[in-house]
């Protein structure tokens, strides 16, 4: 078993989370309200998002949301790597 670098694994998760966030924003930007509602309703197993979807999001809020998604994803990745590394030492 190998030791996982917490920083690198966190960075991989953070970049992935940020890309997912901006990909979601791009889908909404390119497809419009009705298509976005249909897409996310299907993605979320039929949960109705029509009452909570907002299409007039200012760019600064989108940027802040992307940064927040990166930070939360980085923390998740760092926690996974940390737990994995700790479990490695307990088996030895």
MIVEXRO-57519 format. One record per residue: residue number from 0; residue in one letter; x, y, z of N, C-alpha, C, O, CB in turn. Coordinates in steps of 0.001 Angstrom, whole numbers. Atoms other than C-alpha are relative to their C-alpha. Glycine has a CB too. Layout:
REM residues N
<node n="NUM" res="A" n_c1="X" n_c2="Y" n_c3="Z" ca_c1="X" ca_c2="Y" ca_c3="Z" c_c1="X" c_c2="Y" c_c3="Z" o_c1="X" o_c2="Y" o_c3="Z" cb_c1="X" cb_c2="Y" cb_c3="Z"/>
...
REM end
This chain:
REM residues 92
<node n="0" res="X" n_c1="839" n_c2="-1176" n_c3="0" ca_c1="0" ca_c2="0" ca_c3="0" c_c1="887" c_c2="1244" c_c3="0" o_c1="1981" o_c2="1254" o_c3="564" cb_c1="-956" cb_c2="-5" cb_c3="1216"/>
<node n="1" res="X" n_c1="-783" n_c2="-1211" n_c3="150" ca_c1="1176" ca_c2="3475" ca_c3="-783" c_c1="-594" c_c2="1147" c_c3="808" o_c1="-1793" o_c2="1189" o_c3="1082" cb_c1="95" cb_c2="385" cb_c3="-1465"/>
<node n="2" res="X" n_c1="383" n_c2="-1223" n_c3="-701" ca_c1="1064" ca_c2="6761" ca_c3="1092" c_c1="-533" c_c2="991" c_c3="-1039" o_c1="77" o_c2="1152" o_c3="-2097" cb_c1="1218" cb_c2="608" cb_c3="802"/>
<node n="3" res="X" n_c1="576" n_c2="-991" n_c3="914" ca_c1="-1168" ca_c2="9407" ca_c3="-582" c_c1="385" c_c2="1394" c_c3="487" o_c1="240" o_c2="1709" o_c3="1668" cb_c1="-1558" cb_c2="-149" cb_c3="-93"/>
<node n="4" res="X" n_c1="-307" n_c2="-1386" n_c3="-329" ca_c1="11" ca_c2="13011" ca_c3="-676" c_c1="-1304" c_c2="757" c_c3="241" o_c1="-2136" o_c2="867" o_c3="-659" cb_c1="829" cb_c2="670" cb_c3="-1131"/>
<node n="5" res="X" n_c1="1238" n_c2="-686" n_c3="-354" ca_c1="-2705" ca_c2="14968" ca_c3="1120" c_c1="-195" c_c2="1243" c_c3="-848" o_c1="-1305" o_c2="1499" o_c3="-1315" cb_c1="-2" cb_c2="371" cb_c3="1478"/>
<node n="6" res="X" n_c1="119" n_c2="-1230" n_c3="808" ca_c1="-1974" ca_c2="18211" ca_c3="-744" c_c1="-368" c_c2="-298" c_c3="-1449" o_c1="-1242" o_c2="351" o_c3="-2022" cb_c1="1309" cb_c2="787" cb_c3="41"/>
<node n="7" res="X" n_c1="261" n_c2="319" n_c3="1407" ca_c1="-1928" ca_c2="16606" ca_c3="-4187" c_c1="-1384" c_c2="-602" c_c3="-190" o_c1="-2073" o_c2="-273" o_c3="-1156" cb_c1="1058" cb_c2="-961" cb_c3="-531"/>
<node n="8" res="X" n_c1="1318" n_c2="605" n_c3="104" ca_c1="-5045" ca_c2="14524" ca_c3="-3573" c_c1="-1081" c_c2="1055" c_c3="220" o_c1="-2101" o_c2="1057" o_c3="-469" cb_c1="-151" cb_c2="-1149" cb_c3="1014"/>
<node n="9" res="X" n_c1="925" n_c2="-1106" n_c3="-229" ca_c1="-6826" ca_c2="17579" ca_c3="-2165" c_c1="-91" c_c2="901" c_c3="-1223" o_c1="-1179" o_c2="1338" o_c3="-1599" cb_c1="432" cb_c2="812" cb_c3="1217"/>
<node n="10" res="X" n_c1="-9" n_c2="-834" n_c3="1204" ca_c1="-5766" ca_c2="19589" ca_c3="-5210" c_c1="-767" c_c2="-678" c_c3="-1135" o_c1="-1511" o_c2="-17" o_c3="-1859" cb_c1="1448" cb_c2="296" cb_c3="-440"/>
<node n="11" res="X" n_c1="721" n_c2="721" n_c3="1043" ca_c1="-7079" ca_c2="16887" ca_c3="-7545" c_c1="-1511" c_c2="87" c_c3="225" o_c1="-2266" o_c2="317" o_c3="-719" cb_c1="449" cb_c2="-1470" cb_c3="-43"/>
<node n="12" res="X" n_c1="1418" n_c2="-128" n_c3="-306" ca_c1="-10446" ca_c2="16920" ca_c3="-5778" c_c1="-471" c_c2="1436" c_c3="-196" o_c1="-1556" o_c2="1661" o_c3="-733" cb_c1="-280" cb_c2="-457" cb_c3="1430"/>
<node n="13" res="X" n_c1="374" n_c2="-1403" n_c3="124" ca_c1="-10489" ca_c2="20733" ca_c3="-5671" c_c1="-178" c_c2="425" c_c3="-1442" o_c1="-1155" o_c2="1093" o_c3="-1779" cb_c1="1031" cb_c2="869" cb_c3="657"/>
<node n="14" res="X" n_c1="90" n_c2="-354" n_c3="1416" ca_c1="-9825" ca_c2="21134" ca_c3="-9379" c_c1="-1217" c_c2="-686" c_c3="-628" o_c1="-1934" o_c2="-85" o_c3="-1428" cb_c1="1302" cb_c2="-400" cb_c3="-752"/>
<node n="15" res="X" n_c1="1162" n_c2="716" n_c3="528" ca_c1="-12426" ca_c2="18473" ca_c3="-10165" c_c1="-1300" c_c2="666" c_c3="438" o_c1="-2211" o_c2="834" o_c3="-372" cb_c1="20" cb_c2="-1464" cb_c3="455"/>
<node n="16" res="X" n_c1="1201" n_c2="-683" n_c3="-495" ca_c1="-15023" ca_c2="20201" ca_c3="-7966" c_c1="-221" c_c2="1334" c_c3="-686" o_c1="-1351" o_c2="1679" o_c3="-1030" cb_c1="94" cb_c2="210" cb_c3="1497"/>
<node n="17" res="X" n_c1="107" n_c2="-1279" n_c3="703" ca_c1="-14272" ca_c2="23569" ca_c3="-9555" c_c1="-434" c_c2="-175" c_c3="-1448" o_c1="-1256" o_c2="592" o_c3="-1949" cb_c1="1325" cb_c2="734" cb_c3="49"/>
<node n="18" res="X" n_c1="396" n_c2="264" n_c3="1383" ca_c1="-14552" ca_c2="22122" ca_c3="-13062" c_c1="-1462" c_c2="-415" c_c3="-91" o_c1="-2170" o_c2="1" o_c3="-1008" cb_c1="886" cb_c2="-1083" cb_c3="-608"/>
<node n="19" res="X" n_c1="1412" n_c2="387" n_c3="-23" ca_c1="-17879" ca_c2="20508" ca_c3="-12192" c_c1="-895" c_c2="1214" c_c3="211" o_c1="-1938" o_c2="1339" o_c3="-430" cb_c1="-255" cb_c2="-1039" cb_c3="1100"/>
<node n="20" res="X" n_c1="785" n_c2="-1205" n_c3="-271" ca_c1="-19158" ca_c2="23813" ca_c3="-10822" c_c1="-105" c_c2="875" c_c3="-1248" o_c1="-1197" o_c2="1292" o_c3="-1633" cb_c1="626" cb_c2="800" cb_c3="1156"/>
<node n="21" res="X" n_c1="23" n_c2="-858" n_c3="1183" ca_c1="-18142" ca_c2="25818" ca_c3="-13880" c_c1="-636" c_c2="-703" c_c3="-1196" o_c1="-1211" o_c2="-42" o_c3="-2061" cb_c1="1414" cb_c2="446" cb_c3="-353"/>
<node n="22" res="X" n_c1="699" n_c2="757" n_c3="1035" ca_c1="-19384" ca_c2="23035" ca_c3="-16174" c_c1="-1505" c_c2="124" c_c3="153" o_c1="-2231" o_c2="265" o_c3="-831" cb_c1="409" cb_c2="-1467" cb_c3="43"/>
<node n="23" res="X" n_c1="1421" n_c2="-177" n_c3="-293" ca_c1="-22770" ca_c2="23281" ca_c3="-14488" c_c1="-451" c_c2="1404" c_c3="-419" o_c1="-1511" o_c2="1563" o_c3="-1025" cb_c1="-280" cb_c2="-234" cb_c3="1510"/>
<node n="24" res="X" n_c1="336" n_c2="-1373" n_c3="377" ca_c1="-22764" ca_c2="27057" ca_c3="-14965" c_c1="-31" c_c2="160" c_c3="-1522" o_c1="-875" o_c2="875" o_c3="-2062" cb_c1="1008" cb_c2="984" cb_c3="615"/>
<node n="25" res="X" n_c1="-40" n_c2="-64" n_c3="1457" ca_c1="-21833" ca_c2="26611" ca_c3="-18623" c_c1="-1236" c_c2="-652" c_c3="-614" o_c1="-1795" o_c2="-127" o_c3="-1576" cb_c1="1267" cb_c2="-676" cb_c3="-526"/>
<node n="26" res="X" n_c1="1222" n_c2="651" n_c3="483" ca_c1="-24720" ca_c2="24177" ca_c3="-19177" c_c1="-1181" c_c2="947" c_c3="148" o_c1="-1994" o_c2="1079" o_c3="-768" cb_c1="-266" cb_c2="-1320" cb_c3="768"/>
<node n="27" res="X" n_c1="1108" n_c2="-928" n_c3="-228" ca_c1="-27106" ca_c2="26707" ca_c3="-17657" c_c1="70" c_c2="1191" c_c3="-951" o_c1="-957" o_c2="1642" o_c3="-1459" cb_c1="4" cb_c2="487" cb_c3="1450"/>
<node n="28" res="X" n_c1="-177" n_c2="-1153" n_c3="874" ca_c1="-25674" ca_c2="29551" ca_c3="-19718" c_c1="-381" c_c2="-322" c_c3="-1448" o_c1="-1031" o_c2="479" o_c3="-2120" cb_c1="1443" cb_c2="485" cb_c3="62"/>
<node n="29" res="X" n_c1="210" n_c2="355" n_c3="1400" ca_c1="-25858" ca_c2="27710" ca_c3="-23030" c_c1="-1385" c_c2="-565" c_c3="-299" o_c1="-1869" o_c2="-454" o_c3="-1426" cb_c1="1030" cb_c2="-990" cb_c3="-416"/>
<node n="30" res="X" n_c1="1251" n_c2="704" n_c3="306" ca_c1="-29129" ca_c2="25840" ca_c3="-22643" c_c1="-1264" c_c2="779" c_c3="331" o_c1="-2326" o_c2="455" o_c3="-200" cb_c1="-29" cb_c2="-1289" cb_c3="734"/>
<node n="31" res="X" n_c1="1199" n_c2="-752" n_c3="-361" ca_c1="-31523" ca_c2="28368" ca_c3="-21110" c_c1="-748" c_c2="-640" c_c3="1159" o_c1="-406" o_c2="-1735" o_c3="1605" cb_c1="-921" cb_c2="120" cb_c3="-1198"/>
<node n="32" res="X" n_c1="714" n_c2="421" n_c3="-1211" ca_c1="-34007" ca_c2="28002" ca_c3="-18258" c_c1="-715" c_c2="-1341" c_c3="-152" o_c1="-518" o_c2="-2243" o_c3="663" cb_c1="-1004" cb_c2="1053" cb_c3="388"/>
<node n="33" res="X" n_c1="812" n_c2="1223" n_c3="135" ca_c1="-36354" ca_c2="25300" ca_c3="-19574" c_c1="871" c_c2="-1243" c_c3="-175" o_c1="620" o_c2="-2274" o_c3="449" cb_c1="-959" cb_c2="128" cb_c3="-1191"/>
<node n="34" res="X" n_c1="-889" n_c2="1146" n_c3="208" ca_c1="-33585" ca_c2="23008" ca_c3="-20794" c_c1="822" c_c2="-296" c_c3="1252" o_c1="1092" o_c2="-1457" o_c3="1559" cb_c1="933" cb_c2="256" cb_c3="-1191"/>
<node n="35" res="X" n_c1="-741" n_c2="203" n_c3="-1247" ca_c1="-31625" ca_c2="23557" ca_c3="-17571" c_c1="-858" c_c2="-716" c_c3="1025" o_c1="-387" o_c2="-1628" o_c3="1704" cb_c1="485" cb_c2="1337" cb_c3="565"/>
<node n="36" res="X" n_c1="911" n_c2="648" n_c3="-944" ca_c1="-34643" ca_c2="22598" ca_c3="-15487" c_c1="-161" c_c2="-1472" c_c3="-363" o_c1="-97" o_c2="-2332" o_c3="516" cb_c1="-1378" cb_c2="708" cb_c3="13"/>
<node n="37" res="X" n_c1="140" n_c2="1392" n_c3="430" ca_c1="-35151" ca_c2="19431" ca_c3="-17556" c_c1="1262" c_c2="-797" c_c3="281" o_c1="1191" o_c2="-1925" o_c3="770" cb_c1="-333" cb_c2="-66" cb_c3="-1485"/>
<node n="38" res="X" n_c1="-1278" n_c2="681" n_c3="-205" ca_c1="-31443" ca_c2="18539" ca_c3="-17380" c_c1="208" c_c2="-331" c_c3="1479" o_c1="527" o_c2="-1469" o_c3="1823" cb_c1="1162" cb_c2="868" cb_c3="-520"/>
<node n="39" res="X" n_c1="-268" n_c2="227" n_c3="-1421" ca_c1="-31146" ca_c2="18970" ca_c3="-13609" c_c1="-1078" c_c2="-839" c_c3="670" o_c1="-795" o_c2="-1545" o_c3="1637" cb_c1="130" cb_c2="1321" cb_c3="718"/>
<node n="40" res="X" n_c1="1037" n_c2="907" n_c3="-507" ca_c1="-34488" ca_c2="17288" ca_c3="-12926" c_c1="369" c_c2="-1448" c_c3="-298" o_c1="194" o_c2="-2321" o_c3="552" cb_c1="-1374" cb_c2="340" cb_c3="-621"/>
<node n="41" res="X" n_c1="-434" n_c2="1353" n_c3="345" ca_c1="-33179" ca_c2="14229" ca_c3="-14763" c_c1="1229" c_c2="-420" c_c3="794" o_c1="1316" o_c2="-1557" o_c3="1257" cb_c1="293" cb_c2="-95" cb_c3="-1486"/>
<node n="42" res="X" n_c1="-1237" n_c2="296" n_c3="-720" ca_c1="-29781" ca_c2="14414" ca_c3="-13096" c_c1="-265" c_c2="-289" c_c3="1475" o_c1="408" o_c2="-1125" o_c3="2078" cb_c1="979" cb_c2="1164" cb_c3="-135"/>
<node n="43" res="X" n_c1="305" n_c2="146" n_c3="-1428" ca_c1="-31309" ca_c2="14655" ca_c3="-9627" c_c1="-1172" c_c2="-952" c_c3="234" o_c1="-1909" o_c2="-804" o_c3="1209" cb_c1="-312" cb_c2="1367" cb_c3="616"/>
<node n="44" res="X" n_c1="990" n_c2="1074" n_c3="-143" ca_c1="-33642" ca_c2="11670" ca_c3="-10127" c_c1="-1417" c_c2="525" c_c3="164" o_c1="-2172" o_c2="31" o_c3="1002" cb_c1="351" cb_c2="-870" cb_c3="1183"/>
<node n="45" res="X" n_c1="1371" n_c2="-473" n_c3="11" ca_c1="-36791" ca_c2="13658" ca_c3="-10762" c_c1="-331" c_c2="1078" c_c3="1014" o_c1="-1476" o_c2="1528" o_c3="1069" cb_c1="-887" cb_c2="-1126" cb_c3="214"/>
<node n="46" res="X" n_c1="273" n_c2="-1089" n_c3="-934" ca_c1="-36436" ca_c2="16252" ca_c3="-8012" c_c1="-268" c_c2="1271" c_c3="-816" o_c1="480" o_c2="1572" o_c3="-1746" cb_c1="1199" cb_c2="208" cb_c3="1004"/>
<node n="47" res="X" n_c1="389" n_c2="-1181" n_c3="764" ca_c1="-38124" ca_c2="19430" ca_c3="-9261" c_c1="822" c_c2="1209" c_c3="446" o_c1="695" o_c2="1667" o_c3="1582" cb_c1="-1511" cb_c2="282" cb_c3="165"/>
<node n="48" res="X" n_c1="-854" n_c2="-1144" n_c3="-316" ca_c1="-35610" ca_c2="22294" ca_c3="-9391" c_c1="-550" c_c2="1301" c_c3="-582" o_c1="85" o_c2="2350" o_c3="-469" cb_c1="1410" cb_c2="-241" cb_c3="-518"/>
<node n="49" res="X" n_c1="521" n_c2="-1189" n_c3="682" ca_c1="-37856" ca_c2="24720" ca_c3="-11277" c_c1="-237" c_c2="1173" c_c3="954" o_c1="-131" o_c2="2328" o_c3="542" cb_c1="-1296" cb_c2="-343" cb_c3="-711"/>
<node n="50" res="X" n_c1="267" n_c2="-1092" n_c3="-938" ca_c1="-38676" ca_c2="26710" ca_c3="-8127" c_c1="1284" c_c2="584" c_c3="606" o_c1="1249" o_c2="1673" o_c3="1179" cb_c1="-912" cb_c2="-491" cb_c3="1114"/>
<node n="51" res="X" n_c1="-1230" n_c2="-501" n_c3="-631" ca_c1="-35039" ca_c2="27093" ca_c3="-7008" c_c1="1068" c_c2="426" c_c3="-1000" o_c1="2074" o_c2="1016" o_c3="-606" cb_c1="569" cb_c2="-1054" cb_c3="905"/>
<node n="52" res="X" n_c1="-1014" n_c2="-352" n_c3="992" ca_c1="-33153" ca_c2="27585" ca_c3="-10282" c_c1="-46" c_c2="1503" c_c3="-267" o_c1="-1116" o_c2="2100" o_c3="-382" cb_c1="-213" cb_c2="-797" cb_c3="-1317"/>
<node n="53" res="X" n_c1="-109" n_c2="-1443" n_c3="216" ca_c1="-31906" ca_c2="31122" ca_c3="-10858" c_c1="914" c_c2="246" c_c3="-1188" o_c1="2077" o_c2="-154" o_c3="-1177" cb_c1="536" cb_c2="725" cb_c3="1273"/>
<node n="54" res="X" n_c1="-759" n_c2="-195" n_c3="1231" ca_c1="-30758" ca_c2="32220" ca_c3="-14294" c_c1="713" c_c2="1359" c_c3="-60" o_c1="1575" o_c2="1556" o_c3="-917" cb_c1="-923" cb_c2="-138" cb_c3="-1186"/>
<node n="55" res="X" n_c1="-591" n_c2="-1346" n_c3="55" ca_c1="-29788" ca_c2="35842" ca_c3="-13538" c_c1="1091" c_c2="168" c_c3="1051" o_c1="1063" o_c2="1118" o_c3="1835" cb_c1="-1084" cb_c2="1071" cb_c3="198"/>
<node n="56" res="X" n_c1="-1063" n_c2="-12" n_c3="-996" ca_c1="-26692" ca_c2="35118" ca_c3="-11474" c_c1="1118" c_c2="965" c_c3="-435" o_c1="1628" o_c2="853" o_c3="-1550" cb_c1="562" cb_c2="-1433" cb_c3="212"/>
<node n="57" res="X" n_c1="-1101" n_c2="-912" n_c3="345" ca_c1="-24098" ca_c2="37926" ca_c3="-11392" c_c1="1332" c_c2="-759" c_c3="-91" o_c1="1545" o_c2="-1730" o_c3="635" cb_c1="106" cb_c2="1138" cb_c3="1048"/>
<node n="58" res="X" n_c1="-1293" n_c2="689" n_c3="171" ca_c1="-20587" ca_c2="36919" ca_c3="-12540" c_c1="818" c_c2="-105" c_c3="1291" o_c1="1509" o_c2="-1103" o_c3="1497" cb_c1="820" cb_c2="720" cb_c3="-1045"/>
<node n="59" res="X" n_c1="-791" n_c2="62" n_c3="-1235" ca_c1="-19045" ca_c2="37756" ca_c3="-9151" c_c1="-502" c_c2="-1119" c_c3="909" o_c1="296" o_c2="-1773" o_c3="1581" cb_c1="-52" cb_c2="1350" cb_c3="745"/>
<node n="60" res="X" n_c1="542" n_c2="1101" n_c3="-804" ca_c1="-21399" ca_c2="35311" ca_c3="-7410" c_c1="423" c_c2="-1346" c_c3="-579" o_c1="705" o_c2="-2287" o_c3="163" cb_c1="-1539" cb_c2="86" cb_c3="73"/>
<node n="61" res="X" n_c1="-443" n_c2="1240" n_c3="633" ca_c1="-20491" ca_c2="32639" ca_c3="-9942" c_c1="1469" c_c2="-275" c_c3="326" o_c1="1841" o_c2="-1417" o_c3="598" cb_c1="-206" cb_c2="71" cb_c3="-1527"/>
<node n="62" res="X" n_c1="-1416" n_c2="158" n_c3="-319" ca_c1="-16780" ca_c2="33238" ca_c3="-9323" c_c1="179" c_c2="-417" c_c3="1461" o_c1="961" o_c2="-1320" o_c3="1756" cb_c1="765" cb_c2="1307" cb_c3="-281"/>
<node n="63" res="X" n_c1="-89" n_c2="349" n_c3="-1420" ca_c1="-17224" ca_c2="33118" ca_c3="-5538" c_c1="-474" c_c2="-1437" c_c3="215" o_c1="139" o_c2="-2177" o_c3="985" cb_c1="-839" cb_c2="982" cb_c3="861"/>
<node n="64" res="X" n_c1="487" n_c2="1373" n_c3="-102" ca_c1="-19267" ca_c2="29903" ca_c3="-5890" c_c1="1024" c_c2="-1005" c_c3="-496" o_c1="1175" o_c2="-2077" o_c3="90" cb_c1="-1287" cb_c2="-157" cb_c3="-779"/>
<node n="65" res="X" n_c1="-1051" n_c2="879" n_c3="514" ca_c1="-16485" ca_c2="28354" ca_c3="-7976" c_c1="1147" c_c2="-150" c_c3="989" o_c1="1680" o_c2="-1244" o_c3="1176" cb_c1="528" cb_c2="532" cb_c3="-1321"/>
<node n="66" res="X" n_c1="-1066" n_c2="45" n_c3="-1014" ca_c1="-13900" ca_c2="29261" ca_c3="-5345" c_c1="-449" c_c2="-829" c_c3="1202" o_c1="323" o_c2="-1625" o_c3="1736" cb_c1="390" cb_c2="1435" cb_c3="453"/>
<node n="67" res="X" n_c1="527" n_c2="783" n_c3="-1118" ca_c1="-16128" ca_c2="27840" ca_c3="-2602" c_c1="-46" c_c2="-1487" c_c3="-343" o_c1="294" o_c2="-2324" o_c3="494" cb_c1="-1400" cb_c2="494" cb_c3="383"/>
<node n="68" res="X" n_c1="31" n_c2="1403" n_c3="429" ca_c1="-16622" ca_c2="24613" ca_c3="-4596" c_c1="1399" c_c2="-595" c_c3="19" o_c1="1583" o_c2="-1745" o_c3="417" cb_c1="-610" cb_c2="-126" cb_c3="-1409"/>
<node n="69" res="X" n_c1="-1388" n_c2="468" n_c3="-29" ca_c1="-12835" ca_c2="24342" ca_c3="-4982" c_c1="450" c_c2="-274" c_c3="1436" o_c1="1042" o_c2="-1316" o_c3="1715" cb_c1="932" cb_c2="1034" cb_c3="-660"/>
<node n="70" res="X" n_c1="-449" n_c2="142" n_c3="-1387" ca_c1="-12217" ca_c2="24856" ca_c3="-1256" c_c1="-664" c_c2="-1205" c_c3="670" o_c1="5" o_c2="-1999" o_c3="1330" cb_c1="-304" cb_c2="1283" cb_c3="796"/>
<node n="71" res="X" n_c1="713" n_c2="1129" n_c3="-610" ca_c1="-14907" ca_c2="22390" ca_c3="-146" c_c1="509" c_c2="-1319" c_c3="-580" o_c1="721" o_c2="-2281" o_c3="158" cb_c1="-1530" cb_c2="131" cb_c3="-221"/>
<node n="72" res="X" n_c1="-496" n_c2="1224" n_c3="634" ca_c1="-13709" ca_c2="19800" ca_c3="-2667" c_c1="1422" c_c2="-308" c_c3="454" o_c1="1762" o_c2="-1471" o_c3="667" cb_c1="-50" cb_c2="128" cb_c3="-1531"/>
<node n="73" res="X" n_c1="-1376" n_c2="208" n_c3="-488" ca_c1="-10079" ca_c2="20309" ca_c3="-1575" c_c1="-37" c_c2="-607" c_c3="1399" o_c1="705" o_c2="-1546" o_c3="1690" cb_c1="797" cb_c2="1343" cb_c3="11"/>
<node n="74" res="X" n_c1="102" n_c2="531" n_c3="-1362" ca_c1="-11071" ca_c2="19700" ca_c3="2045" c_c1="-471" c_c2="-1454" c_c3="-3" o_c1="31" o_c2="-2267" o_c3="773" cb_c1="-958" cb_c2="859" cb_c3="837"/>
<node n="75" res="X" n_c1="470" n_c2="1382" n_c3="96" ca_c1="-12962" ca_c2="16532" ca_c3="1090" c_c1="1140" c_c2="-919" c_c3="-445" o_c1="1351" o_c2="-1979" o_c3="145" cb_c1="-1190" cb_c2="-102" cb_c3="-983"/>
<node n="76" res="X" n_c1="-1122" n_c2="806" n_c3="476" ca_c1="-9973" ca_c2="15211" ca_c3="-863" c_c1="1086" c_c2="-156" c_c3="1048" o_c1="1643" o_c2="-1242" o_c3="1208" cb_c1="585" cb_c2="612" cb_c3="-1246"/>
<node n="77" res="X" n_c1="-1018" n_c2="68" n_c3="-1047" ca_c1="-7561" ca_c2="16064" ca_c3="1949" c_c1="-448" c_c2="-934" c_c3="1128" o_c1="360" o_c2="-1689" o_c3="1669" cb_c1="296" cb_c2="1409" cb_c3="557"/>
<node n="78" res="X" n_c1="522" n_c2="902" n_c3="-1048" ca_c1="-9803" ca_c2="14278" ca_c3="4473" c_c1="81" c_c2="-1454" c_c3="-441" o_c1="473" o_c2="-2316" o_c3="345" cb_c1="-1460" cb_c2="358" cb_c3="348"/>
<node n="79" res="X" n_c1="-74" n_c2="1375" n_c3="506" ca_c1="-10012" ca_c2="11165" ca_c3="2282" c_c1="1439" c_c2="-501" c_c3="41" o_c1="1697" o_c2="-1615" o_c3="498" cb_c1="-556" cb_c2="-84" cb_c3="-1441"/>
<node n="80" res="X" n_c1="-1409" n_c2="408" n_c3="-10" ca_c1="-6229" ca_c2="11072" ca_c3="1859" c_c1="507" c_c2="-178" c_c3="1423" o_c1="1248" o_c2="-1120" o_c3="1703" cb_c1="863" cb_c2="1030" cb_c3="-737"/>
<node n="81" res="X" n_c1="-431" n_c2="114" n_c3="-1388" ca_c1="-5683" ca_c2="11677" ca_c3="5573" c_c1="-519" c_c2="-1260" c_c3="669" o_c1="231" o_c2="-1948" o_c3="1362" cb_c1="-448" cb_c2="1204" cb_c3="777"/>
<node n="82" res="X" n_c1="583" n_c2="1212" n_c3="-581" ca_c1="-8050" ca_c2="8898" ca_c3="6625" c_c1="665" c_c2="-1237" c_c3="-593" o_c1="953" o_c2="-2195" o_c3="124" cb_c1="-1528" cb_c2="-44" cb_c3="-238"/>
<node n="83" res="X" n_c1="-677" n_c2="1128" n_c3="656" ca_c1="-6467" ca_c2="6554" ca_c3="4081" c_c1="1392" c_c2="-201" c_c3="593" o_c1="1775" o_c2="-1326" o_c3="915" cb_c1="100" cb_c2="235" cb_c3="-1530"/>
<node n="84" res="X" n_c1="-1359" n_c2="113" n_c3="-536" ca_c1="-2962" ca_c2="7323" ca_c3="5355" c_c1="-17" c_c2="-495" c_c3="1446" o_c1="837" o_c2="-1296" o_c3="1824" cb_c1="723" cb_c2="1355" cb_c3="-84"/>
<node n="85" res="X" n_c1="90" n_c2="453" n_c3="-1390" ca_c1="-4005" ca_c2="6824" ca_c3="8992" c_c1="-349" c_c2="-1491" c_c3="43" o_c1="196" o_c2="-2236" o_c3="857" cb_c1="-1058" cb_c2="830" cb_c3="781"/>
<node n="86" res="X" n_c1="389" n_c2="1416" n_c3="6" ca_c1="-5642" ca_c2="3491" ca_c3="8161" c_c1="1147" c_c2="-882" c_c3="-471" o_c1="1208" o_c2="-2060" o_c3="-119" cb_c1="-1227" cb_c2="-216" cb_c3="-897"/>
<node n="87" res="X" n_c1="-1183" n_c2="748" n_c3="436" ca_c1="-2404" ca_c2="2417" ca_c3="6464" c_c1="877" c_c2="-359" c_c3="1183" o_c1="1365" o_c2="-1486" o_c3="1272" cb_c1="805" cb_c2="809" cb_c3="-1020"/>
<node n="88" res="X" n_c1="-906" n_c2="221" n_c3="-1118" ca_c1="-413" ca_c2="2784" ca_c3="9679" c_c1="-594" c_c2="-931" c_c3="1046" o_c1="152" o_c2="-1586" o_c3="1775" cb_c1="364" cb_c2="1317" cb_c3="638"/>
<node n="89" res="X" n_c1="624" n_c2="871" n_c3="-994" ca_c1="-2937" ca_c2="907" ca_c3="11809" c_c1="100" c_c2="-1462" c_c3="-397" o_c1="78" o_c2="-2333" o_c3="472" cb_c1="-1456" cb_c2="381" cb_c3="197"/>
<node n="90" res="X" n_c1="-101" n_c2="1399" n_c3="445" ca_c1="-2625" ca_c2="-2245" ca_c3="9675" c_c1="1410" c_c2="-545" c_c3="150" o_c1="1597" o_c2="-1761" o_c3="206" cb_c1="-440" cb_c2="-124" cb_c3="-1450"/>
<node n="91" res="X" n_c1="-1395" n_c2="441" n_c3="-64" ca_c1="1166" ca_c2="-2362" ca_c3="9956" c_c1="351" c_c2="-578" c_c3="1351" o_c1="1488" o_c2="-995" o_c3="1567" cb_c1="928" cb_c2="1146" cb_c3="-316"/>
REM end
